Amino acid sequence: MKGLCKRLGFDPPARTLHCFRHTFAVNYLRKGGSVFHLQKVLGHSTLEMTRRYANLVTADLQTVHERVSLLSAR
């Protein structure tokens, strides 16, 4: 992966594969994927590890809340 980044003309991040896994996990959850399915896809034995891996920001949580809350103005 680092070789590909260099061939494309930019410096690869220090933790390339971890970065891809993290980005996949966060985007999977942002698109509405189940945390339980994500746990299996990532091969984690506990939800705690999945939670650490796919840490969402406050804006993500607000978006989900607005989508599912009975009190939100849809």
Distance bins in CASP14 RR format, pairs under 12 A and 6 or more apart:
PFRMAT RR
TARGET T0000
AUTHOR 0000-0000-0000
RMODE 2
METHOD distances of the structure
MODEL  1
1 7 0 0 0 0 0 1 0 0 0 0 0
1 8 0 0 0 0 0 1 0 0 0 0 0
1 12 1 0 0 1 0 0 0 0 0 0 0
1 13 0 0 0 0 1 0 0 0 0 0 0
1 14 0 0 0 0 0 1 0 0 0 0 0
1 15 0 0 0 0 0 1 0 0 0 0 0
1 16 1 0 1 0 0 0 0 0 0 0 0
1 17 1 0 0 1 0 0 0 0 0 0 0
1 18 0 0 0 0 0 1 0 0 0 0 0
1 19 0 0 0 0 1 0 0 0 0 0 0
1 20 1 0 0 1 0 0 0 0 0 0 0
1 21 0 0 0 0 0 1 0 0 0 0 0
2 8 0 0 0 0 0 1 0 0 0 0 0
2 9 0 0 0 0 0 1 0 0 0 0 0
2 10 0 0 0 0 0 1 0 0 0 0 0
2 11 0 0 0 0 1 0 0 0 0 0 0
2 12 1 0 1 0 0 0 0 0 0 0 0
2 13 0 0 0 0 1 0 0 0 0 0 0
2 14 0 0 0 0 1 0 0 0 0 0 0
2 15 0 0 0 0 0 1 0 0 0 0 0
2 16 1 0 1 0 0 0 0 0 0 0 0
2 17 0 0 0 0 1 0 0 0 0 0 0
2 19 0 0 0 0 0 1 0 0 0 0 0
2 20 0 0 0 0 0 1 0 0 0 0 0
3 9 0 0 0 0 1 0 0 0 0 0 0
3 10 0 0 0 0 0 1 0 0 0 0 0
3 11 0 0 0 0 0 1 0 0 0 0 0
3 12 1 0 0 1 0 0 0 0 0 0 0
3 16 0 0 0 0 1 0 0 0 0 0 0
4 10 0 0 0 0 0 1 0 0 0 0 0
4 12 0 0 0 0 1 0 0 0 0 0 0
4 16 0 0 0 0 1 0 0 0 0 0 0
4 17 0 0 0 0 0 1 0 0 0 0 0
4 20 0 0 0 0 0 1 0 0 0 0 0
5 11 1 0 0 1 0 0 0 0 0 0 0
5 12 1 1 0 0 0 0 0 0 0 0 0
5 13 1 0 0 1 0 0 0 0 0 0 0
5 14 0 0 0 0 0 1 0 0 0 0 0
5 16 1 0 0 1 0 0 0 0 0 0 0
5 17 0 0 0 0 0 1 0 0 0 0 0
5 19 0 0 0 0 0 1 0 0 0 0 0
5 20 0 0 0 0 0 1 0 0 0 0 0
6 12 1 0 0 1 0 0 0 0 0 0 0
6 13 0 0 0 0 0 1 0 0 0 0 0
6 16 0 0 0 0 0 1 0 0 0 0 0
10 16 0 0 0 0 0 1 0 0 0 0 0
12 18 0 0 0 0 0 1 0 0 0 0 0
12 19 0 0 0 0 1 0 0 0 0 0 0
12 20 0 0 0 0 0 1 0 0 0 0 0
13 19 1 0 1 0 0 0 0 0 0 0 0
13 20 0 0 0 0 1 0 0 0 0 0 0
13 22 0 0 0 0 0 1 0 0 0 0 0
13 23 0 0 0 0 0 1 0 0 0 0 0
15 21 0 0 0 0 1 0 0 0 0 0 0
15 22 0 0 0 0 1 0 0 0 0 0 0
15 23 0 0 0 0 0 1 0 0 0 0 0
16 22 0 0 0 0 0 1 0 0 0 0 0
16 23 0 0 0 0 0 1 0 0 0 0 0
17 23 0 0 0 0 0 1 0 0 0 0 0
17 24 0 0 0 0 0 1 0 0 0 0 0
18 24 0 0 0 0 0 1 0 0 0 0 0
18 25 0 0 0 0 0 1 0 0 0 0 0
18 42 0 0 0 0 0 1 0 0 0 0 0
18 52 0 0 0 0 0 1 0 0 0 0 0
18 53 0 0 0 0 1 0 0 0 0 0 0
19 25 0 0 0 0 0 1 0 0 0 0 0
19 26 0 0 0 0 0 1 0 0 0 0 0
19 53 0 0 0 0 0 1 0 0 0 0 0
20 26 0 0 0 0 0 1 0 0 0 0 0
20 27 0 0 0 0 0 1 0 0 0 0 0
20 42 0 0 0 0 0 1 0 0 0 0 0
20 53 0 0 0 0 0 1 0 0 0 0 0
21 27 0 0 0 0 0 1 0 0 0 0 0
21 28 0 0 0 0 0 1 0 0 0 0 0
21 38 0 0 0 0 0 1 0 0 0 0 0
21 41 0 0 0 0 1 0 0 0 0 0 0
21 42 1 0 0 1 0 0 0 0 0 0 0
21 43 0 0 0 0 0 1 0 0 0 0 0
21 44 0 0 0 0 0 1 0 0 0 0 0
21 49 0 0 0 0 0 1 0 0 0 0 0
21 50 0 0 0 0 0 1 0 0 0 0 0
21 52 0 0 0 0 0 1 0 0 0 0 0
21 53 1 0 0 1 0 0 0 0 0 0 0
21 54 0 0 0 0 1 0 0 0 0 0 0
22 28 0 0 0 0 0 1 0 0 0 0 0
22 29 0 0 0 0 0 1 0 0 0 0 0
22 38 0 0 0 0 0 1 0 0 0 0 0
22 42 0 0 0 0 1 0 0 0 0 0 0
22 50 0 0 0 0 0 1 0 0 0 0 0
22 52 0 0 0 0 0 1 0 0 0 0 0
22 53 1 0 0 1 0 0 0 0 0 0 0
22 54 1 0 0 1 0 0 0 0 0 0 0
22 55 0 0 0 0 1 0 0 0 0 0 0
22 56 0 0 0 0 0 1 0 0 0 0 0
23 29 0 0 0 0 0 1 0 0 0 0 0
23 30 0 0 0 0 0 1 0 0 0 0 0
23 53 0 0 0 0 0 1 0 0 0 0 0
23 54 0 0 0 0 1 0 0 0 0 0 0
23 55 0 0 0 0 0 1 0 0 0 0 0
24 30 0 0 0 0 0 1 0 0 0 0 0
24 31 0 0 0 0 0 1 0 0 0 0 0
24 33 0 0 0 0 0 1 0 0 0 0 0
24 38 0 0 0 0 1 0 0 0 0 0 0
24 41 0 0 0 0 1 0 0 0 0 0 0
24 42 0 0 0 0 1 0 0 0 0 0 0
24 53 0 0 0 0 1 0 0 0 0 0 0
24 54 0 0 0 0 1 0 0 0 0 0 0
25 31 0 0 0 0 0 1 0 0 0 0 0
25 33 0 0 0 0 0 1 0 0 0 0 0
25 35 0 0 0 0 1 0 0 0 0 0 0
25 37 0 0 0 0 0 1 0 0 0 0 0
25 38 1 0 1 0 0 0 0 0 0 0 0
25 39 0 0 0 0 1 0 0 0 0 0 0
25 41 0 0 0 0 1 0 0 0 0 0 0
25 42 1 0 0 1 0 0 0 0 0 0 0
25 43 0 0 0 0 0 1 0 0 0 0 0
25 44 0 0 0 0 1 0 0 0 0 0 0
25 49 0 0 0 0 0 1 0 0 0 0 0
25 50 1 0 0 1 0 0 0 0 0 0 0
25 51 0 0 0 0 0 1 0 0 0 0 0
25 52 0 0 0 0 0 1 0 0 0 0 0
25 53 1 0 1 0 0 0 0 0 0 0 0
25 54 1 1 0 0 0 0 0 0 0 0 0
25 55 0 0 0 0 1 0 0 0 0 0 0
25 56 0 0 0 0 1 0 0 0 0 0 0
25 60 0 0 0 0 0 1 0 0 0 0 0
26 32 0 0 0 0 0 1 0 0 0 0 0
26 33 0 0 0 0 0 1 0 0 0 0 0
26 35 0 0 0 0 0 1 0 0 0 0 0
26 38 0 0 0 0 1 0 0 0 0 0 0
26 42 0 0 0 0 0 1 0 0 0 0 0
26 50 0 0 0 0 0 1 0 0 0 0 0
26 51 0 0 0 0 0 1 0 0 0 0 0
26 53 0 0 0 0 1 0 0 0 0 0 0
26 54 1 0 1 0 0 0 0 0 0 0 0
26 55 1 0 0 1 0 0 0 0 0 0 0
26 56 1 0 0 1 0 0 0 0 0 0 0
26 57 0 0 0 0 1 0 0 0 0 0 0
26 59 0 0 0 0 0 1 0 0 0 0 0
26 60 1 0 0 1 0 0 0 0 0 0 0
27 33 0 0 0 0 1 0 0 0 0 0 0
27 38 0 0 0 0 0 1 0 0 0 0 0
27 54 0 0 0 0 1 0 0 0 0 0 0
27 56 0 0 0 0 0 1 0 0 0 0 0
27 60 0 0 0 0 0 1 0 0 0 0 0
28 34 0 0 0 0 1 0 0 0 0 0 0
28 35 0 0 0 0 1 0 0 0 0 0 0
28 36 0 0 0 0 0 1 0 0 0 0 0
28 37 0 0 0 0 1 0 0 0 0 0 0
28 38 1 0 1 0 0 0 0 0 0 0 0
28 39 0 0 0 0 0 1 0 0 0 0 0
28 40 0 0 0 0 0 1 0 0 0 0 0
28 41 1 0 0 1 0 0 0 0 0 0 0
28 42 0 0 0 0 1 0 0 0 0 0 0
28 50 0 0 0 0 0 1 0 0 0 0 0
28 53 0 0 0 0 0 1 0 0 0 0 0
28 54 1 0 0 1 0 0 0 0 0 0 0
28 56 0 0 0 0 0 1 0 0 0 0 0
28 60 0 0 0 0 0 1 0 0 0 0 0
29 35 1 0 0 1 0 0 0 0 0 0 0
29 36 0 0 0 0 0 1 0 0 0 0 0
29 37 0 0 0 0 0 1 0 0 0 0 0
29 38 1 0 0 1 0 0 0 0 0 0 0
29 39 0 0 0 0 0 1 0 0 0 0 0
29 41 0 0 0 0 0 1 0 0 0 0 0
29 42 0 0 0 0 0 1 0 0 0 0 0
29 50 0 0 0 0 1 0 0 0 0 0 0
29 51 0 0 0 0 0 1 0 0 0 0 0
29 53 0 0 0 0 0 1 0 0 0 0 0
29 54 1 0 1 0 0 0 0 0 0 0 0
29 55 0 0 0 0 1 0 0 0 0 0 0
29 56 1 0 0 1 0 0 0 0 0 0 0
29 57 0 0 0 0 0 1 0 0 0 0 0
29 60 1 0 0 1 0 0 0 0 0 0 0
29 61 0 0 0 0 0 1 0 0 0 0 0
29 63 0 0 0 0 0 1 0 0 0 0 0
29 64 0 0 0 0 1 0 0 0 0 0 0
30 38 0 0 0 0 0 1 0 0 0 0 0
30 54 0 0 0 0 1 0 0 0 0 0 0
30 56 1 0 0 1 0 0 0 0 0 0 0
30 57 0 0 0 0 0 1 0 0 0 0 0
30 59 0 0 0 0 0 1 0 0 0 0 0
30 60 1 0 0 1 0 0 0 0 0 0 0
30 61 0 0 0 0 0 1 0 0 0 0 0
30 63 1 0 0 1 0 0 0 0 0 0 0
30 64 0 0 0 0 1 0 0 0 0 0 0
30 67 0 0 0 0 0 1 0 0 0 0 0
31 37 0 0 0 0 0 1 0 0 0 0 0
31 38 0 0 0 0 0 1 0 0 0 0 0
31 60 0 0 0 0 0 1 0 0 0 0 0
31 63 0 0 0 0 0 1 0 0 0 0 0
31 64 0 0 0 0 0 1 0 0 0 0 0
31 67 0 0 0 0 0 1 0 0 0 0 0
32 38 0 0 0 0 1 0 0 0 0 0 0
32 54 0 0 0 0 0 1 0 0 0 0 0
32 56 0 0 0 0 0 1 0 0 0 0 0
32 60 0 0 0 0 0 1 0 0 0 0 0
32 63 0 0 0 0 0 1 0 0 0 0 0
32 64 0 0 0 0 1 0 0 0 0 0 0
32 67 0 0 0 0 1 0 0 0 0 0 0
32 68 0 0 0 0 0 1 0 0 0 0 0
33 39 0 0 0 0 0 1 0 0 0 0 0
33 40 0 0 0 0 0 1 0 0 0 0 0
33 41 0 0 0 0 1 0 0 0 0 0 0
33 50 0 0 0 0 0 1 0 0 0 0 0
33 54 0 0 0 0 0 1 0 0 0 0 0
33 64 0 0 0 0 0 1 0 0 0 0 0
34 40 0 0 0 0 1 0 0 0 0 0 0
34 41 0 0 0 0 1 0 0 0 0 0 0
34 47 0 0 0 0 0 1 0 0 0 0 0
34 50 0 0 0 0 0 1 0 0 0 0 0
34 54 0 0 0 0 0 1 0 0 0 0 0
35 41 0 0 0 0 0 1 0 0 0 0 0
35 42 0 0 0 0 0 1 0 0 0 0 0
35 44 0 0 0 0 0 1 0 0 0 0 0
35 46 0 0 0 0 0 1 0 0 0 0 0
35 47 1 0 0 1 0 0 0 0 0 0 0
35 48 0 0 0 0 0 1 0 0 0 0 0
35 49 0 0 0 0 0 1 0 0 0 0 0
35 50 1 0 0 1 0 0 0 0 0 0 0
35 51 1 0 0 1 0 0 0 0 0 0 0
35 53 0 0 0 0 0 1 0 0 0 0 0
35 54 1 0 0 1 0 0 0 0 0 0 0
35 56 0 0 0 0 0 1 0 0 0 0 0
35 64 0 0 0 0 0 1 0 0 0 0 0
36 42 0 0 0 0 0 1 0 0 0 0 0
36 43 0 0 0 0 0 1 0 0 0 0 0
36 44 0 0 0 0 0 1 0 0 0 0 0
36 46 0 0 0 0 0 1 0 0 0 0 0
36 47 1 0 0 1 0 0 0 0 0 0 0
36 50 0 0 0 0 1 0 0 0 0 0 0
36 51 0 0 0 0 0 1 0 0 0 0 0
37 43 0 0 0 0 0 1 0 0 0 0 0
37 44 0 0 0 0 0 1 0 0 0 0 0
37 47 0 0 0 0 0 1 0 0 0 0 0
37 50 0 0 0 0 0 1 0 0 0 0 0
37 54 0 0 0 0 0 1 0 0 0 0 0
38 44 0 0 0 0 1 0 0 0 0 0 0
38 47 0 0 0 0 1 0 0 0 0 0 0
38 49 0 0 0 0 0 1 0 0 0 0 0
38 50 1 0 1 0 0 0 0 0 0 0 0
38 51 0 0 0 0 0 1 0 0 0 0 0
38 53 0 0 0 0 1 0 0 0 0 0 0
38 54 1 0 0 1 0 0 0 0 0 0 0
38 56 0 0 0 0 0 1 0 0 0 0 0
39 45 0 0 0 0 1 0 0 0 0 0 0
39 46 1 0 0 1 0 0 0 0 0 0 0
39 47 1 0 1 0 0 0 0 0 0 0 0
39 48 0 0 0 0 1 0 0 0 0 0 0
39 49 1 0 0 1 0 0 0 0 0 0 0
39 50 1 0 1 0 0 0 0 0 0 0 0
39 51 0 0 0 0 1 0 0 0 0 0 0
39 52 0 0 0 0 0 1 0 0 0 0 0
39 53 0 0 0 0 1 0 0 0 0 0 0
39 54 0 0 0 0 1 0 0 0 0 0 0
40 46 0 0 0 0 0 1 0 0 0 0 0
40 47 0 0 0 0 0 1 0 0 0 0 0
40 50 0 0 0 0 1 0 0 0 0 0 0
41 50 0 0 0 0 1 0 0 0 0 0 0
41 53 0 0 0 0 0 1 0 0 0 0 0
41 54 0 0 0 0 0 1 0 0 0 0 0
42 49 0 0 0 0 1 0 0 0 0 0 0
42 50 1 0 0 1 0 0 0 0 0 0 0
42 51 0 0 0 0 0 1 0 0 0 0 0
42 52 0 0 0 0 0 1 0 0 0 0 0
42 53 1 0 0 1 0 0 0 0 0 0 0
42 54 0 0 0 0 1 0 0 0 0 0 0
43 49 0 0 0 0 1 0 0 0 0 0 0
43 50 0 0 0 0 1 0 0 0 0 0 0
43 53 0 0 0 0 0 1 0 0 0 0 0
44 50 1 0 1 0 0 0 0 0 0 0 0
44 51 0 0 0 0 1 0 0 0 0 0 0
44 52 0 0 0 0 1 0 0 0 0 0 0
44 53 1 0 0 1 0 0 0 0 0 0 0
44 54 0 0 0 0 1 0 0 0 0 0 0
46 52 0 0 0 0 1 0 0 0 0 0 0
46 53 0 0 0 0 0 1 0 0 0 0 0
47 53 0 0 0 0 0 1 0 0 0 0 0
47 54 0 0 0 0 0 1 0 0 0 0 0
48 54 0 0 0 0 0 1 0 0 0 0 0
48 55 0 0 0 0 0 1 0 0 0 0 0
49 55 0 0 0 0 0 1 0 0 0 0 0
50 56 0 0 0 0 0 1 0 0 0 0 0
54 60 0 0 0 0 1 0 0 0 0 0 0
55 61 0 0 0 0 0 1 0 0 0 0 0
56 62 0 0 0 0 0 1 0 0 0 0 0
56 63 0 0 0 0 1 0 0 0 0 0 0
56 64 0 0 0 0 1 0 0 0 0 0 0
56 65 0 0 0 0 0 1 0 0 0 0 0
57 63 0 0 0 0 0 1 0 0 0 0 0
57 64 0 0 0 0 0 1 0 0 0 0 0
58 64 0 0 0 0 0 1 0 0 0 0 0
58 65 0 0 0 0 0 1 0 0 0 0 0
59 65 0 0 0 0 0 1 0 0 0 0 0
59 66 0 0 0 0 0 1 0 0 0 0 0
60 66 0 0 0 0 0 1 0 0 0 0 0
60 67 0 0 0 0 0 1 0 0 0 0 0
61 67 0 0 0 0 0 1 0 0 0 0 0
61 68 0 0 0 0 0 1 0 0 0 0 0
61 69 0 0 0 0 0 1 0 0 0 0 0
62 68 0 0 0 0 0 1 0 0 0 0 0
62 69 0 0 0 0 0 1 0 0 0 0 0
62 72 0 0 0 0 0 1 0 0 0 0 0
63 69 0 0 0 0 0 1 0 0 0 0 0
63 72 0 0 0 0 0 1 0 0 0 0 0
64 72 0 0 0 0 0 1 0 0 0 0 0
65 71 0 0 0 0 1 0 0 0 0 0 0
65 72 1 0 0 1 0 0 0 0 0 0 0
66 72 1 0 1 0 0 0 0 0 0 0 0
66 73 0 0 0 0 1 0 0 0 0 0 0
66 74 0 0 0 0 1 0 0 0 0 0 0
67 73 0 0 0 0 0 1 0 0 0 0 0
67 74 0 0 0 0 1 0 0 0 0 0 0
68 74 0 0 0 0 0 1 0 0 0 0 0
END
